[in-house]
Amino acid sequence: MRSCRVSRNAQNERVNIWQKLSGVMGILIFVAAVLAVVVWYTPLFEQNERMRKESQSLQVQIRREEQASRQLETNIKSLKEDPKMIERMAREKLGFAKTGETVIYFQEKQTNSAVVLPTR
C-alpha cells in the first residue's frame, strides 16, 4: 500500500509540475504573441503618424493656395470691371500719368554692404 501512495504522490506532483509548466508556457506564448504584434505594427504606427502630419501640412498649404486663388480672382474681377483699378495699375506698374501730371520716382539710398574694420 505504501508504495502505491508514493507512486500516486509522485504522479500527482508530476501532474502539478506539468500543469504549472503548461500555464507558464501559455503565459510566455501570450507575451511572445503580444510582443510580435507590437514589433510588427510599430512601423505602421510610425508611418501613420508621418502621413497624418503630412496630411495636416498639405491641408494648410491647400488653405493658403485657396486664399491666394480667391485674391487673384478678386483682382481679375476688379481689373475687368473697375476702370479706376486699371488706372491705378497703369500708374503704379507702368508709370503712366495723366496729361499735365508729373511723375516723380524715388530711388533708395545706396549703401555699401561690406563694412571694413580697422586693423590693429
Distance bins in CASP14 RR format, pairs under 12 A and 6 or more apart:
PFRMAT RR
TARGET T0000
AUTHOR 0000-0000-0000
RMODE 2
METHOD distances of the structure
MODEL  1
1 7 0 0 0 0 0 1 0 0 0 0 0
1 8 0 0 0 0 0 1 0 0 0 0 0
2 8 0 0 0 0 0 1 0 0 0 0 0
2 9 0 0 0 0 0 1 0 0 0 0 0
3 9 0 0 0 0 0 1 0 0 0 0 0
3 10 0 0 0 0 0 1 0 0 0 0 0
4 10 0 0 0 0 0 1 0 0 0 0 0
4 11 0 0 0 0 0 1 0 0 0 0 0
5 11 0 0 0 0 0 1 0 0 0 0 0
5 12 0 0 0 0 0 1 0 0 0 0 0
6 12 0 0 0 0 0 1 0 0 0 0 0
6 13 0 0 0 0 0 1 0 0 0 0 0
7 13 0 0 0 0 0 1 0 0 0 0 0
7 14 0 0 0 0 0 1 0 0 0 0 0
8 14 0 0 0 0 0 1 0 0 0 0 0
8 15 0 0 0 0 0 1 0 0 0 0 0
9 15 0 0 0 0 0 1 0 0 0 0 0
9 16 0 0 0 0 0 1 0 0 0 0 0
10 16 0 0 0 0 0 1 0 0 0 0 0
10 17 0 0 0 0 0 1 0 0 0 0 0
11 17 0 0 0 0 0 1 0 0 0 0 0
11 18 0 0 0 0 0 1 0 0 0 0 0
12 18 0 0 0 0 0 1 0 0 0 0 0
12 19 0 0 0 0 0 1 0 0 0 0 0
13 19 0 0 0 0 0 1 0 0 0 0 0
13 20 0 0 0 0 0 1 0 0 0 0 0
14 20 0 0 0 0 0 1 0 0 0 0 0
14 21 0 0 0 0 0 1 0 0 0 0 0
15 21 0 0 0 0 0 1 0 0 0 0 0
15 22 0 0 0 0 0 1 0 0 0 0 0
16 22 0 0 0 0 0 1 0 0 0 0 0
16 23 0 0 0 0 0 1 0 0 0 0 0
17 23 0 0 0 0 0 1 0 0 0 0 0
17 24 0 0 0 0 0 1 0 0 0 0 0
18 24 0 0 0 0 0 1 0 0 0 0 0
18 25 0 0 0 0 0 1 0 0 0 0 0
19 25 0 0 0 0 0 1 0 0 0 0 0
19 26 0 0 0 0 0 1 0 0 0 0 0
20 26 0 0 0 0 0 1 0 0 0 0 0
20 27 0 0 0 0 0 1 0 0 0 0 0
21 27 0 0 0 0 0 1 0 0 0 0 0
21 28 0 0 0 0 0 1 0 0 0 0 0
22 28 0 0 0 0 0 1 0 0 0 0 0
22 29 0 0 0 0 0 1 0 0 0 0 0
23 29 0 0 0 0 1 0 0 0 0 0 0
23 30 0 0 0 0 1 0 0 0 0 0 0
23 31 0 0 0 0 0 1 0 0 0 0 0
24 30 0 0 0 0 0 1 0 0 0 0 0
24 31 0 0 0 0 0 1 0 0 0 0 0
25 31 0 0 0 0 0 1 0 0 0 0 0
25 32 0 0 0 0 0 1 0 0 0 0 0
26 32 0 0 0 0 1 0 0 0 0 0 0
26 33 0 0 0 0 1 0 0 0 0 0 0
26 34 0 0 0 0 0 1 0 0 0 0 0
27 33 0 0 0 0 0 1 0 0 0 0 0
27 34 0 0 0 0 0 1 0 0 0 0 0
28 34 0 0 0 0 0 1 0 0 0 0 0
28 35 0 0 0 0 0 1 0 0 0 0 0
29 35 0 0 0 0 0 1 0 0 0 0 0
29 36 0 0 0 0 0 1 0 0 0 0 0
30 36 0 0 0 0 0 1 0 0 0 0 0
30 37 0 0 0 0 0 1 0 0 0 0 0
31 37 0 0 0 0 0 1 0 0 0 0 0
31 38 0 0 0 0 0 1 0 0 0 0 0
32 38 0 0 0 0 0 1 0 0 0 0 0
32 39 0 0 0 0 0 1 0 0 0 0 0
33 39 0 0 0 0 0 1 0 0 0 0 0
33 40 0 0 0 0 0 1 0 0 0 0 0
34 40 0 0 0 0 0 1 0 0 0 0 0
34 41 0 0 0 0 0 1 0 0 0 0 0
35 41 0 0 0 0 0 1 0 0 0 0 0
35 42 0 0 0 0 0 1 0 0 0 0 0
36 42 0 0 0 0 0 1 0 0 0 0 0
37 44 0 0 0 0 0 1 0 0 0 0 0
37 45 0 0 0 0 0 1 0 0 0 0 0
38 44 0 0 0 0 0 1 0 0 0 0 0
38 45 0 0 0 0 1 0 0 0 0 0 0
39 45 0 0 0 0 0 1 0 0 0 0 0
41 47 0 0 0 0 0 1 0 0 0 0 0
41 48 0 0 0 0 1 0 0 0 0 0 0
42 48 0 0 0 0 0 1 0 0 0 0 0
42 49 0 0 0 0 0 1 0 0 0 0 0
43 49 0 0 0 0 0 1 0 0 0 0 0
43 50 0 0 0 0 0 1 0 0 0 0 0
44 50 0 0 0 0 0 1 0 0 0 0 0
44 51 0 0 0 0 0 1 0 0 0 0 0
45 51 0 0 0 0 0 1 0 0 0 0 0
45 52 0 0 0 0 0 1 0 0 0 0 0
46 52 0 0 0 0 0 1 0 0 0 0 0
46 53 0 0 0 0 0 1 0 0 0 0 0
47 53 0 0 0 0 0 1 0 0 0 0 0
47 54 0 0 0 0 0 1 0 0 0 0 0
48 54 0 0 0 0 0 1 0 0 0 0 0
48 55 0 0 0 0 0 1 0 0 0 0 0
49 55 0 0 0 0 0 1 0 0 0 0 0
49 56 0 0 0 0 0 1 0 0 0 0 0
50 56 0 0 0 0 0 1 0 0 0 0 0
50 57 0 0 0 0 0 1 0 0 0 0 0
51 57 0 0 0 0 0 1 0 0 0 0 0
51 58 0 0 0 0 0 1 0 0 0 0 0
52 58 0 0 0 0 0 1 0 0 0 0 0
52 59 0 0 0 0 0 1 0 0 0 0 0
53 59 0 0 0 0 0 1 0 0 0 0 0
53 60 0 0 0 0 0 1 0 0 0 0 0
54 60 0 0 0 0 0 1 0 0 0 0 0
54 61 0 0 0 0 0 1 0 0 0 0 0
55 61 0 0 0 0 0 1 0 0 0 0 0
55 62 0 0 0 0 0 1 0 0 0 0 0
56 62 0 0 0 0 0 1 0 0 0 0 0
56 63 0 0 0 0 0 1 0 0 0 0 0
57 63 0 0 0 0 0 1 0 0 0 0 0
57 64 0 0 0 0 0 1 0 0 0 0 0
58 64 0 0 0 0 0 1 0 0 0 0 0
58 65 0 0 0 0 0 1 0 0 0 0 0
59 65 0 0 0 0 0 1 0 0 0 0 0
59 66 0 0 0 0 0 1 0 0 0 0 0
60 66 0 0 0 0 0 1 0 0 0 0 0
60 67 0 0 0 0 0 1 0 0 0 0 0
61 67 0 0 0 0 0 1 0 0 0 0 0
61 68 0 0 0 0 0 1 0 0 0 0 0
62 68 0 0 0 0 0 1 0 0 0 0 0
62 69 0 0 0 0 0 1 0 0 0 0 0
63 69 0 0 0 0 0 1 0 0 0 0 0
63 70 0 0 0 0 0 1 0 0 0 0 0
64 70 0 0 0 0 0 1 0 0 0 0 0
64 71 0 0 0 0 0 1 0 0 0 0 0
65 71 0 0 0 0 0 1 0 0 0 0 0
65 72 0 0 0 0 0 1 0 0 0 0 0
66 72 0 0 0 0 0 1 0 0 0 0 0
66 73 0 0 0 0 0 1 0 0 0 0 0
67 73 0 0 0 0 0 1 0 0 0 0 0
67 74 0 0 0 0 0 1 0 0 0 0 0
68 74 0 0 0 0 0 1 0 0 0 0 0
68 75 0 0 0 0 0 1 0 0 0 0 0
69 75 0 0 0 0 0 1 0 0 0 0 0
69 76 0 0 0 0 0 1 0 0 0 0 0
70 76 0 0 0 0 0 1 0 0 0 0 0
70 77 0 0 0 0 0 1 0 0 0 0 0
71 77 0 0 0 0 0 1 0 0 0 0 0
71 78 0 0 0 0 0 1 0 0 0 0 0
72 78 0 0 0 0 0 1 0 0 0 0 0
72 79 0 0 0 0 0 1 0 0 0 0 0
73 79 0 0 0 0 0 1 0 0 0 0 0
73 80 0 0 0 0 0 1 0 0 0 0 0
74 80 0 0 0 0 0 1 0 0 0 0 0
74 81 0 0 0 0 0 1 0 0 0 0 0
74 82 0 0 0 0 0 1 0 0 0 0 0
74 85 0 0 0 0 0 1 0 0 0 0 0
75 81 0 0 0 0 0 1 0 0 0 0 0
75 82 0 0 0 0 0 1 0 0 0 0 0
75 85 0 0 0 0 1 0 0 0 0 0 0
75 86 0 0 0 0 0 1 0 0 0 0 0
75 88 0 0 0 0 0 1 0 0 0 0 0
75 89 0 0 0 0 1 0 0 0 0 0 0
76 82 0 0 0 0 0 1 0 0 0 0 0
76 85 0 0 0 0 0 1 0 0 0 0 0
76 86 0 0 0 0 0 1 0 0 0 0 0
76 89 0 0 0 0 0 1 0 0 0 0 0
77 85 0 0 0 0 1 0 0 0 0 0 0
78 84 0 0 0 0 1 0 0 0 0 0 0
78 85 1 0 1 0 0 0 0 0 0 0 0
78 86 0 0 0 0 1 0 0 0 0 0 0
78 87 0 0 0 0 0 1 0 0 0 0 0
78 88 0 0 0 0 1 0 0 0 0 0 0
78 89 0 0 0 0 1 0 0 0 0 0 0
79 85 1 0 1 0 0 0 0 0 0 0 0
79 86 1 0 0 1 0 0 0 0 0 0 0
79 87 0 0 0 0 0 1 0 0 0 0 0
79 88 0 0 0 0 0 1 0 0 0 0 0
79 89 1 0 0 1 0 0 0 0 0 0 0
79 90 0 0 0 0 0 1 0 0 0 0 0
79 93 0 0 0 0 0 1 0 0 0 0 0
80 86 0 0 0 0 1 0 0 0 0 0 0
82 88 0 0 0 0 1 0 0 0 0 0 0
82 89 0 0 0 0 0 1 0 0 0 0 0
83 89 0 0 0 0 0 1 0 0 0 0 0
83 90 0 0 0 0 0 1 0 0 0 0 0
84 90 0 0 0 0 0 1 0 0 0 0 0
84 91 0 0 0 0 0 1 0 0 0 0 0
85 91 0 0 0 0 0 1 0 0 0 0 0
85 92 0 0 0 0 0 1 0 0 0 0 0
85 93 0 0 0 0 0 1 0 0 0 0 0
86 92 0 0 0 0 0 1 0 0 0 0 0
86 93 0 0 0 0 0 1 0 0 0 0 0
86 94 0 0 0 0 0 1 0 0 0 0 0
86 96 0 0 0 0 0 1 0 0 0 0 0
87 93 0 0 0 0 0 1 0 0 0 0 0
87 94 0 0 0 0 0 1 0 0 0 0 0
87 95 0 0 0 0 0 1 0 0 0 0 0
87 96 0 0 0 0 1 0 0 0 0 0 0
87 97 0 0 0 0 0 1 0 0 0 0 0
87 98 0 0 0 0 1 0 0 0 0 0 0
87 101 0 0 0 0 0 1 0 0 0 0 0
88 94 0 0 0 0 0 1 0 0 0 0 0
88 95 0 0 0 0 0 1 0 0 0 0 0
88 96 0 0 0 0 0 1 0 0 0 0 0
89 95 0 0 0 0 0 1 0 0 0 0 0
89 96 0 0 0 0 1 0 0 0 0 0 0
90 96 1 0 1 0 0 0 0 0 0 0 0
90 97 0 0 0 0 1 0 0 0 0 0 0
90 98 0 0 0 0 0 1 0 0 0 0 0
90 103 0 0 0 0 0 1 0 0 0 0 0
91 97 1 0 0 1 0 0 0 0 0 0 0
91 98 0 0 0 0 1 0 0 0 0 0 0
91 101 0 0 0 0 1 0 0 0 0 0 0
91 103 0 0 0 0 1 0 0 0 0 0 0
92 103 0 0 0 0 0 1 0 0 0 0 0
92 105 0 0 0 0 0 1 0 0 0 0 0
94 103 0 0 0 0 0 1 0 0 0 0 0
95 101 0 0 0 0 0 1 0 0 0 0 0
95 102 0 0 0 0 0 1 0 0 0 0 0
95 103 1 0 1 0 0 0 0 0 0 0 0
95 104 0 0 0 0 0 1 0 0 0 0 0
95 105 0 0 0 0 1 0 0 0 0 0 0
96 103 0 0 0 0 1 0 0 0 0 0 0
97 103 1 0 1 0 0 0 0 0 0 0 0
97 104 0 0 0 0 1 0 0 0 0 0 0
97 105 0 0 0 0 0 1 0 0 0 0 0
END
